[in-house]
Amino acid sequence: YGSNGIYLDVDTSACGFTSPPKYFTSIGGTGHHWVTTGATSIYRATATGFRVYVRRSDGSALDPSFANSMRWHINWFAVESG
């Protein structure tokens, strides 16, 4: 989203949820993921997925090529509500 961060839409449709579960996330990679914020905030949660926005905690620019070079990825699990 702009030059200040990136977002990722996570597809969970293969899990077969019929209503939005409780999603839990973290960020992983080979380095520099400790300078980020946002990976644990869930947006647009549905039964078939969600979105996370990640940016650098100091507000400096972040683009997908840097994230890919650090092999950043979102770890997640879901628990059915109810």
Secondary structure, DSSP 8 states (H G I E B T S, - for coil): -TTSEEEEEEE-GGG--SS--EEEEEEE-SSSGGGEE-TT--EEEETTEEEEEEEETT-----HHHHHHTT-EEEEEEE---
